[in-house]
């Protein structure tokens, strides 16, 4: 799951995949803004056929948070 999220974030945010780690903060370390976060949300929902509730989205601070959420709903 991490590799898929890493690829999406690196492409969307135009950053080196090496910068996308589980501990990387999406806004601070990867430079995402609110529009980037919204685009990430839509992409994940489309790719995985899911709906991410707003209260969950608010918890996404690190790449690891996103991966953990996706892992938890795919079980």
C-alpha positions, -999 to +999 in steps of 0.1 A: +000+000+000+029+024+009+044+021-026+011+030-043+006+060-020+042+070-025+038+070-063+006+090-062+020+116-038+053+119-057+036+124-090+008+148-077+032+170-057+060+168-081+085+157-055+112+130-056+098+097-045+128+095-021+112+124-001+079+104+004+085+084+035+060+070+061+071+098+085+070+126+060+044+153+068+022+158+038+020+196+042+052+205+059+077+181+043+061+175+009+047+210+004+011+201-001-016+228+002-054+223+007-060+219-030-033+192-031-050+174-002-084+175-019-069+161-051-052+134-031-085+125-015-104+123-048-076+102-063-076+077-034-114+075-035-114+069-073-085+044-072-098+024-043-135+027-047-139+042-012-153+073+005-130+089+030-150+108+057-140+144+064-132+135+100-106+109+088-092+133+062-085+158+090-063+131+107-040+127+076-008+145+087+018+120+076+021+096+047+019+069+073-015+082+084-028+078+049-013+043+045-027+031+079-062+043+070-061+026+037-048-006+053-076-005+079-104-003+054-090-029+030-089-056+056 
